[in-house]
Amino acid sequence: MTRRKKTRSLADKVTIRTGKRKDYKKWRHENPDQVTSSRRFTQKKRQQRKLQAARKLARQEQGVSLPIHPGSDEKNEKNSEEHEE
């Protein structure tokens, strides 16, 4: 009598499965409208986003503003004088 090869996973062997992770993942994929995040999770994420936005604003206000095109005002003035003549 030959021995069957041992497998690590029982997922392939079992035919009837209820309440398992694969079943739940499949159900979630098929019914996206019924799946919602918990209230605690959404509140936590909203709070994190507020903190992130506040930190970003603080960084922007703390930074030094640099001229985008330094010296372009002088060139524009010279060009406009030439065109007027």
SULCOR-V712297 format. One record per helix or strand of 2 or more residues. SS is the DSSP state (helix for helix, strand for strand). FROM is the first residue (numbers start at 1). LEN is the number of residues. Records with the same first field share a line. If there is no record, write none. Layout:
SS = FROM-LEN ; FROM-LEN
This chain:
helix = 21-10 ; 32-3 ; 39-24 ; 72-13
